[in-house]
Amino acid sequence: MLLHDAIHTYHDLLTDELAGETQARLDEQLRLRGLFFGERPLCTVLRPRFITAEQYRFLQERSRIVLRAFGKAYQAALQDKAFRAQFGLLDWEEELIRQDPGFRDPSPTSRLDSFFVTEQEELRFTEYNAETPAAPAYNESLTELFCGLPVMREFLRRYELRPLPARHGVLHALLDAFQQWGGRSERPRIAILDWREVPTYSEFVLFEEYFKSQGLECIIADPRDLEYRDGRLMAGDFHITLIYKRVLISELIDREGLDHAVVRAVRDGAVCMVNPFRCKILHKKASLAVLSDERNAGLFTGDELKAIHDHIPWTRRVEERRTEFHGQSLDLIPLLYERREQFVLKANDEYGGKGIVLGWEAEPGDWERAVQAALAEPHVAQERVTLPSEPYPGLTNEGTVQFIDRMLDTDPFVFYGDYVDGCLTRLSTATLLNVTAGGGSTVPTFIVRSRQEG
């Protein structure tokens, strides 16, 4: 009832006049803070996401058990090449993961992407972004922005809101990895690394400002502008000792090759890079198949197997084999053909909604061709999950408030592959919830509590 009442209270406060004032402030703040994904505003609705303290605790507790299972799968993959084959690494990735990053965790900063039907505590993790988790700085800036909106003036008299920041977690993960790598406490010289034309560039600016506010030297660097000379990785005259890697490793290698300055500097131990090459193991979509596959059950404890069953959708590498599906032993490919409405196909190493085919939206012939293509290149098939939805207010062109049900995901930020701290929420009216794929909106997430409670 708390969540229901808080949402209804917020919506009831949004008269057309107050909504217009709130929208004007939102637009102004989005511009001032640079909160745009390319040319699109990051947020297009007038309410943040609310969850209860109990729901956030549940998310943290269940995530921690699943993360423990991911950690076991990673260790087994690192030690056993035959086991590692399940992840579908490419030859050049096999070569790069031999590089010891100089610190313990393969993904000091990461993000689980899930769908959380809060009323039934139905939680399904559909992807593990273990390589370049975006949005901690966006999320924090949106949090500050929403707290200052006109509608909050009255709402905060009745409810307390606890923000869920994560930007500090990124900072600490970077500094911890750097200290392990260097074995000393000197301050790093940070380069936020990605292509200058990416639509998330505005978040790099937010991180650069934040790192500098913490007394750290920082620049934003394009891989094409770097040089490795005299044992130092350089961006002009700036000596980089720590890379906050936002560029995808696959894009870096595809465009620049294994002889690129960054690759050589990392392999020579001349620079610390977070996340390192070994993050690719768990970042593969097949990592969820490794956890879900009955062939690997002996790797996990009873608690971990229950968490996998409860929270990881049935996921398999697309290949000719028999497998268990809800208590039946079946041939995988005929199963995918016959029950396409139950499955989604995902390319093993894509992002932003690319390489995804939704069986329930595909024509039978198109689906069969997609399955055949998935046999040729590494893909996973994943069972369809329930997509939660909530009403979110927006302002029409006529200046009136409109409430539209939007599907939403729940994407907790993860640190050291161990615990959840902070959460991203994305909204969409389309089945594919991904801001990169176009459309959609990002909103900050708050824990809500009535001021009338004890």
Rosetta blueprint (number, residue, H / E / L):
1 M L
2 L H
3 L H
4 H H
5 D H
6 A H
7 I H
8 H H
9 T H
10 Y H
11 H H
12 D H
13 L H
14 L L
15 T L
16 D H
17 E H
18 L H
19 A H
20 G H
21 E H
22 T H
23 Q H
24 A H
25 R H
26 L H
27 D H
28 E H
29 Q H
30 L H
31 R H
32 L H
33 R H
34 G L
35 L L
36 F E
37 F E
38 G L
39 E L
40 R E
41 P E
42 L L
43 C L
44 T L
45 V L
46 L L
47 R L
48 P L
49 R E
50 F E
51 I E
52 T L
53 A H
54 E H
55 Q H
56 Y H
57 R H
58 F H
59 L H
60 Q H
61 E H
62 R H
63 S H
64 R H
65 I H
66 V H
67 L H
68 R H
69 A H
70 F H
71 G H
72 K H
73 A H
74 Y H
75 Q H
76 A H
77 A H
78 L H
79 Q H
80 D L
81 K H
82 A H
83 F H
84 R H
85 A H
86 Q H
87 F H
88 G L
89 L L
90 L L
91 D H
92 W H
93 E H
94 E H
95 E H
96 L H
97 I L
98 R L
99 Q L
100 D L
101 P L
102 G L
103 F L
104 R L
105 D L
106 P L
107 S L
108 P L
109 T E
110 S E
111 R E
112 L E
113 D E
114 S E
115 F E
116 F E
117 V E
118 T H
119 E H
120 Q H
121 E L
122 E E
123 L E
124 R E
125 F E
126 T E
127 E E
128 Y E
129 N E
130 A L
131 E L
132 T L
133 P L
134 A L
135 A L
136 P H
137 A H
138 Y H
139 N H
140 E H
141 S H
142 L H
143 T H
144 E H
145 L H
146 F H
147 C H
148 G L
149 L L
150 P H
151 V H
152 M H
153 R H
154 E H
155 F H
156 L H
157 R H
158 R H
159 Y E
160 E E
161 L E
162 R E
163 P E
164 L L
165 P L
166 A L
167 R H
168 H H
169 G H
170 V H
171 L H
172 H H
173 A H
174 L H
175 L H
176 D H
177 A H
178 F H
179 Q H
180 Q H
181 W H
182 G H
183 G L
184 R L
185 S L
186 E L
187 R L
188 P L
189 R E
190 I E
191 A E
192 I E
193 L E
194 D L
195 W L
196 R L
197 E L
198 V L
199 P L
200 T L
201 Y H
202 S H
203 E H
204 F H
205 V H
206 L H
207 F H
208 E H
209 E H
210 Y H
211 F H
212 K H
213 S H
214 Q L
215 G L
216 L L
217 E E
218 C E
219 I E
220 I E
221 A E
222 D L
223 P H
224 R H
225 D H
226 L E
227 E E
228 Y E
229 R E
230 D L
231 G L
232 R E
233 L E
234 M E
235 A E
236 G L
237 D L
238 F E
239 H E
240 I E
241 T L
242 L E
243 I E
244 Y E
245 K E
246 R L
247 V L
248 L L
249 I H
250 S H
251 E H
252 L H
253 I H
254 D H
255 R H
256 E H
257 G L
258 L L
259 D L
260 H L
261 A H
262 V H
263 V H
264 R H
265 A H
266 V H
267 R H
268 D L
269 G L
270 A L
271 V L
272 C E
273 M E
274 V E
275 N L
276 P L
277 F H
278 R H
279 C H
280 K H
281 I H
282 L H
283 H H
284 K L
285 K L
286 A H
287 S H
288 L H
289 A H
290 V H
291 L H
292 S H
293 D L
294 E H
295 R H
296 N H
297 A H
298 G H
299 L H
300 F L
301 T L
302 G H
303 D H
304 E H
305 L H
306 K H
307 A H
308 I H
309 H H
310 D H
311 H H
312 I L
313 P L
314 W L
315 T E
316 R E
317 R E
318 V L
319 E L
320 E L
321 R L
322 R E
323 T E
324 E E
325 F E
326 H L
327 G L
328 Q E
329 S E
330 L E
331 D E
332 L H
333 I H
334 P H
335 L H
336 L H
337 Y H
338 E H
339 R L
340 R H
341 E H
342 Q H
343 F E
344 V E
345 L E
346 K E
347 A E
348 N L
349 D L
350 E L
351 Y L
352 G L
353 G L
354 K L
355 G L
356 I E
357 V E
358 L E
359 G H
360 W H
361 E H
362 A L
363 E L
364 P H
365 G H
366 D H
367 W H
368 E H
369 R H
370 A H
371 V H
372 Q H
373 A H
374 A H
375 L H
376 A H
377 E L
378 P L
379 H E
380 V E
381 A E
382 Q E
383 E E
384 R L
385 V L
386 T L
387 L L
388 P L
389 S E
390 E E
391 P E
392 Y E
393 P E
394 G E
395 L E
396 T L
397 N L
398 E L
399 G L
400 T L
401 V E
402 Q E
403 F E
404 I E
405 D E
406 R E
407 M E
408 L E
409 D E
410 T E
411 D E
412 P E
413 F E
414 V E
415 F E
416 Y L
417 G L
418 D L
419 Y E
420 V E
421 D E
422 G E
423 C E
424 L E
425 T E
426 R E
427 L E
428 S E
429 T L
430 A L
431 T L
432 L L
433 L L
434 N L
435 V H
436 T H
437 A H
438 G L
439 G L
440 G L
441 S E
442 T E
443 V E
444 P L
445 T E
446 F E
447 I E
448 V E
449 R E
450 S E
451 R L
452 Q L
453 E L
454 G L
